[in-house]
Amino acid sequence: MPIKCSTFGHNTSNWQSNITLCTGDFAGGLSLWDIERLDADPLFLVPHAHENIINAVDGAQHSGPPEIATCGRDGCVKVWDVRQSNKPVVALNPANPAHARDCWTVRFGNSFDPDERVVAAGYDNGDVKLFDMRMQKMLHEFNVNNGVCDLEFDRPDINMNKLIVSSLEGRVRVYDMRTLHPNLGYAYVEERVSNGTVWCTRALPQNREVFMSGGGGELTLCVTATHRSACCGIPRALRKGVAGSVEELNRAKLGDQPIHALDWNRAKEGLLVCASFDQSIRVCL
């Protein structure tokens, strides 16, 4: 069965041994493979993790359990523990499956200790939902007015700081995740970084204030700035977040086809690989 998405995110951070690859396919199957023995049977297999295509997967190890989050066209978001494949540890199912929205992307964040973890999911109607794994409840949900193509925490292994939302019509939103106002939600700043759809965004591992977005054939490098706000005398529950600003540093046109995937090298700062719809893979510096 053709593979739709994959991740190495559930592996330990030292990357020295026992590296596995998690894949989601077009039939809703979820598999875990030993990259040294790809001709063998998968180590972990759920043939029908979702009713149909799995759109995205993400992994989280950090200091907690090795878990994998999946989302699919059936509108479901599920979290799996790779040590048990019989059922998901968390399943967020639509209230009405007949009118379920397509879930396009899913991300782990807030993994700053073994117990804390948040799952963020983005949908085709612009909804973004945040689920607290420790409290087992919906933390917050909001709408960005355009289909959500990608989500990115600036650092998934710290207290939630920033969430970057990539969407249709060339826009990204950067949310301040440190403060949740009971009425206004999270503060954000929005910027247009592409003439086409922004398919993906990745924060620079060596500097979380810098991120790269892949759009309609171009890469756009941006930097975020957070401004201080006076909150003395305001109760913590009523404090507002700080939207900050986004500044475009550089833009490079690589081709005519959209860039739908990219990732930074964690060892060499500024080294990037990206893939586009013309079946090209490019390495940039």
C-alpha positions as a printed NumPy array, in Angstrom:
array([[  0.   ,   0.   ,   0.   ],
       [  1.428,   3.443,  -0.936],
       [  2.7  ,   5.514,   1.99 ],
       [  1.142,   8.943,   2.639],
       [  3.172,  10.173,   5.62 ],
       [  5.969,   9.158,   7.985],
       [  7.937,  10.262,  11.048],
       [ 11.028,   9.463,  13.117],
       [  9.763,  11.645,  15.984],
       [  9.018,   8.801,  18.412],
       [ 12.688,   7.748,  18.599],
       [ 14.947,   8.732,  21.485],
       [ 16.965,  11.907,  21.045],
       [ 20.395,  10.251,  20.972],
       [ 19.677,   8.504,  17.628],
       [ 22.319,   5.856,  18.276],
       [ 20.485,   2.57 ,  17.896],
       [ 17.151,   0.874,  17.265],
       [ 15.889,   3.602,  14.949],
       [ 12.389,   2.946,  13.653],
       [ 10.236,   4.637,  11.033],
       [  6.489,   5.104,  11.49 ],
       [  4.337,   5.285,   8.347],
       [  0.693,   5.939,   7.546],
       [ -0.824,   4.711,   4.286],
       [ -3.738,   5.453,   1.961],
       [ -5.851,   2.616,   3.403],
       [ -5.661,   3.899,   6.984],
       [ -2.904,   1.511,   8.073],
       [ -0.243,   2.463,  10.627],
       [  3.118,   0.648,  10.657],
       [  6.421,   0.822,  12.536],
       [  9.529,  -0.377,  10.686],
       [ 13.082,  -1.239,  11.691],
       [ 15.113,   0.8  ,   9.189],
       [ 17.881,  -1.82 ,   9.275],
       [ 15.403,  -4.55 ,   8.229],
       [ 12.855,  -2.968,   5.93 ],
       [ 12.304,  -6.316,   4.191],
       [ 10.979,  -7.827,   7.444],
       [  7.478,  -7.544,   8.869],
       [  6.678,  -4.294,  10.687],
       [  7.369,  -4.181,  14.42 ],
       [  4.021,  -2.546,  15.047],
       [  0.996,  -2.776,  12.753],
       [ -2.557,  -1.463,  12.933],
       [ -4.152,  -2.324,   9.546],
       [ -7.186,  -0.094,  10.104],
       [ -6.005,   2.656,  12.417],
       [ -8.328,   4.984,  10.469],
       [-11.251,   4.298,   8.168],
       [ -9.357,   5.691,   5.173],
       [ -6.248,   7.71 ,   4.326],
       [ -3.963,   8.832,   7.151],
       [ -3.045,  12.437,   6.338],
       [ -0.298,  12.991,   8.902],
       [  1.649,  11.349,  11.716],
       [  3.876,  12.806,  14.416],
       [  5.968,  11.173,  17.099],
       [  6.983,  12.169,  20.622],
       [  9.619,  10.588,  22.83 ],
       [ 11.4  ,  13.35 ,  24.718],
       [ 11.079,  12.472,  28.436],
       [  7.721,  10.695,  28.183],
       [  6.372,   7.492,  26.617],
       [  7.053,   6.739,  22.916],
       [  3.779,   7.857,  21.351],
       [  2.547,   8.497,  17.825],
       [ -0.294,  10.828,  16.846],
       [ -2.285,  10.226,  13.657],
       [ -5.033,  12.101,  11.843],
       [ -7.106,  11.143,   8.841],
       [ -9.784,  11.957,   6.343],
       [-12.319,  10.375,   8.702],
       [-11.862,  13.421,  10.99 ],
       [-10.356,  11.362,  13.804],
       [ -7.209,  12.128,  15.788],
       [ -5.634,   9.199,  17.624],
       [ -2.606,   8.712,  19.859],
       [ -0.847,   5.335,  19.909],
       [  1.707,   3.89 ,  22.315],
       [  4.179,   1.898,  20.2  ],
       [  4.453,  -0.652,  23.016],
       [  0.83 ,  -1.742,  22.494],
       [ -0.97 ,  -1.893,  19.147],
       [ -4.373,  -3.221,  20.137],
       [ -6.015,   0.192,  20.607],
       [ -5.132,   3.896,  20.79 ],
       [ -4.494,   5.483,  24.169],
       [ -6.545,   8.503,  23.045],
       [ -9.147,   8.78 ,  20.274],
       [-10.742,  12.117,  19.38 ],
       [-13.67 ,  11.244,  17.138],
       [-16.093,  13.652,  15.436],
       [-19.486,  13.999,  17.093],
       [-21.214,  13.274,  13.774],
       [-19.109,  10.983,  11.539],
       [-21.373,  11.693,   8.551],
       [-20.312,  15.361,   8.635],
       [-16.73 ,  14.93 ,   9.816],
       [-14.164,  17.489,   8.673],
       [-10.958,  16.28 ,   7.072],
       [ -8.071,  16.508,   9.574],
       [ -4.963,  17.531,   7.635],
       [ -2.23 ,  17.812,  10.253],
       [ -1.335,  16.797,  13.815],
       [  1.503,  17.764,  16.188],
       [  2.803,  16.993,  19.679],
       [  3.946,  19.795,  21.974],
       [  4.374,  20.856,  25.6  ],
       [  6.441,  17.71 ,  26.333],
       [  8.605,  19.311,  29.011],
       [  8.299,  16.432,  31.505],
       [  7.219,  12.754,  31.39 ],
       [  3.594,  13.542,  32.239],
       [  2.859,  16.646,  30.172],
       [  1.921,  16.457,  26.499],
       [ -0.458,  18.358,  24.21 ],
       [ -1.798,  17.239,  20.832],
       [ -2.637,  19.925,  18.256],
       [ -4.767,  19.093,  15.21 ],
       [ -5.652,  21.23 ,  12.177],
       [ -8.668,  20.739,   9.915],
       [ -9.724,  21.639,   6.379],
       [-12.31 ,  24.166,   7.631],
       [ -9.69 ,  26.157,   9.581],
       [-10.31 ,  24.626,  13.   ],
       [ -7.343,  24.073,  15.319],
       [ -7.917,  21.922,  18.407],
       [ -5.578,  21.449,  21.374],
       [ -5.99 ,  18.386,  23.596],
       [ -4.25 ,  18.044,  26.969],
       [ -3.033,  14.445,  27.291],
       [ -2.439,  14.621,  31.045],
       [ -5.805,  16.158,  31.909],
       [ -7.596,  14.16 ,  29.182],
       [ -9.627,  17.155,  28.064],
       [ -9.848,  19.729,  25.291],
       [ -7.568,  22.603,  26.212],
       [ -8.742,  25.114,  23.592],
       [-10.002,  25.374,  20.023],
       [-10.13 ,  28.208,  17.506],
       [-10.541,  28.883,  13.779],
       [ -8.054,  30.552,  11.413],
       [-10.531,  31.144,   8.516],
       [ -8.576,  28.984,   6.05 ],
       [ -7.759,  25.287,   5.785],
       [ -4.877,  24.342,   8.097],
       [ -2.108,  22.644,   6.106],
       [  0.509,  22.356,   8.848],
       [  1.168,  23.015,  12.531],
       [  4.547,  23.561,  14.174],
       [  5.528,  24.156,  17.792],
       [  8.733,  26.189,  17.917],
       [ 10.042,  23.582,  20.371],
       [  7.929,  20.519,  21.22 ],
       [  9.972,  19.555,  24.289],
       [  9.447,  22.736,  26.35 ],
       [  6.475,  24.527,  27.871],
       [  4.26 ,  25.694,  25.014],
       [  5.764,  28.907,  23.668],
       [  4.731,  29.483,  20.037],
       [  2.505,  27.602,  17.612],
       [  2.914,  28.323,  13.892],
       [ -0.176,  27.646,  11.773],
       [  0.296,  27.326,   7.993],
       [ -2.813,  27.716,   5.863],
       [ -4.296,  28.349,   2.459],
       [ -3.954,  31.718,   0.682],
       [ -0.289,  32.035,   1.636],
       [ -0.753,  32.916,   5.297],
       [  0.902,  31.872,   8.539],
       [ -0.202,  32.719,  12.055],
       [  2.149,  32.691,  15.028],
       [  0.325,  32.165,  18.318],
       [  1.657,  33.053,  21.756],
       [  0.87 ,  29.835,  23.647],
       [  2.121,  31.042,  27.026],
       [ -1.085,  32.856,  27.969],
       [ -4.678,  31.751,  27.386],
       [ -7.231,  34.493,  27.944],
       [-10.672,  33.153,  28.973],
       [-12.47 ,  35.238,  26.312],
       [ -9.864,  36.257,  23.718],
       [ -7.955,  32.973,  23.575],
       [ -4.32 ,  33.005,  22.452],
       [ -2.84 ,  36.177,  20.977],
       [ -1.452,  35.871,  17.445],
       [  0.114,  37.735,  14.55 ],
       [ -0.662,  36.885,  10.912],
       [  1.634,  37.338,   7.932],
       [  1.378,  36.538,   4.221],
       [  4.553,  34.67 ,   3.241],
       [  3.614,  33.143,  -0.122],
       [  1.514,  33.802,  -3.205],
       [  0.137,  30.274,  -2.966],
       [ -0.722,  27.804,  -0.237],
       [  1.745,  27.501,   2.642],
       [  2.079,  23.736,   2.809],
       [  4.564,  23.472,   5.664],
       [  6.618,  25.476,   8.165],
       [  9.553,  24.372,  10.308],
       [ 11.229,  26.241,  13.154],
       [ 15.027,  26.321,  13.162],
       [ 16.221,  23.885,  15.874],
       [ 19.188,  26.092,  16.803],
       [ 17.077,  29.28 ,  17.039],
       [ 13.375,  28.879,  17.695],
       [ 12.653,  32.508,  16.703],
       [ 13.466,  31.678,  13.044],
       [ 11.239,  29.579,  10.779],
       [ 11.056,  28.58 ,   7.122],
       [  7.812,  28.208,   5.158],
       [  7.301,  26.299,   1.921],
       [  4.767,  27.773,  -0.476],
       [  4.046,  27.989,  -4.187],
       [  7.528,  27.036,  -5.349],
       [  9.386,  29.333,  -2.97 ],
       [ 10.925,  29.178,   0.494],
       [ 10.375,  32.097,   2.857],
       [ 12.626,  32.654,   5.873],
       [ 11.088,  34.667,   8.728],
       [ 11.956,  35.706,  12.265],
       [  9.52 ,  36.329,  15.097],
       [  9.88 ,  38.969,  17.775],
       [  7.998,  38.952,  21.074],
       [  7.244,  42.287,  22.709],
       [  6.94 ,  42.764,  26.43 ],
       [  3.617,  43.758,  27.951],
       [  2.801,  45.302,  31.274],
       [  0.791,  42.816,  33.325],
       [  1.451,  44.083,  36.852],
       [ -1.696,  44.085,  38.926],
       [ -3.661,  41.946,  36.436],
       [ -4.821,  38.557,  37.746],
       [ -3.068,  35.696,  35.977],
       [ -6.369,  34.27 ,  34.704],
       [ -7.161,  37.564,  32.911],
       [ -3.781,  38.291,  31.356],
       [ -3.557,  38.617,  27.585],
       [ -0.889,  37.045,  25.413],
       [  1.648,  39.032,  23.391],
       [  1.205,  38.719,  19.63 ],
       [  4.65 ,  40.07 ,  18.728],
       [  5.658,  40.467,  15.077],
       [  6.901,  38.481,  12.073],
       [  9.606,  39.844,   9.77 ],
       [ 10.529,  38.302,   6.423],
       [ 14.299,  37.822,   6.149],
       [ 14.657,  36.207,   2.742],
       [ 12.665,  34.54 ,  -0.024],
       [ 14.   ,  32.18 ,  -2.679],
       [ 12.164,  30.829,  -5.715],
       [ 13.133,  27.192,  -6.294],
       [ 10.631,  26.121,  -8.937],
       [  7.095,  26.336, -10.255],
       [  5.584,  23.518,  -8.183],
       [  4.545,  23.889,  -4.51 ],
       [  6.989,  22.863,  -1.793],
       [  5.002,  20.508,   0.396],
       [  7.652,  19.178,   2.819],
       [ 10.828,  20.49 ,   4.428],
       [ 13.06 ,  19.848,   7.426],
       [ 16.158,  21.329,   9.057],
       [ 19.383,  19.508,   9.871],
       [ 19.878,  19.407,  13.642],
       [ 23.667,  19.123,  13.44 ],
       [ 24.447,  21.865,  10.9  ],
       [ 22.627,  25.15 ,  11.387],
       [ 20.98 ,  26.444,   8.206],
       [ 21.097,  23.161,   6.259],
       [ 17.66 ,  22.33 ,   4.871],
       [ 16.045,  19.674,   2.693],
       [ 12.732,  20.179,   0.903],
       [ 10.465,  18.289,  -1.5  ],
       [  8.057,  19.604,  -4.115],
       [  5.218,  18.361,  -6.293],
       [  7.539,  18.006,  -9.314],
       [  9.081,  14.997,  -7.493],
       [ 12.285,  16.916,  -6.778],
       [ 14.262,  16.871,  -3.538],
       [ 16.52 ,  19.864,  -2.945],
       [ 19.17 ,  20.521,  -0.297],
       [ 19.595,  24.186,   0.58 ],
       [ 21.981,  26.136,   2.773]])
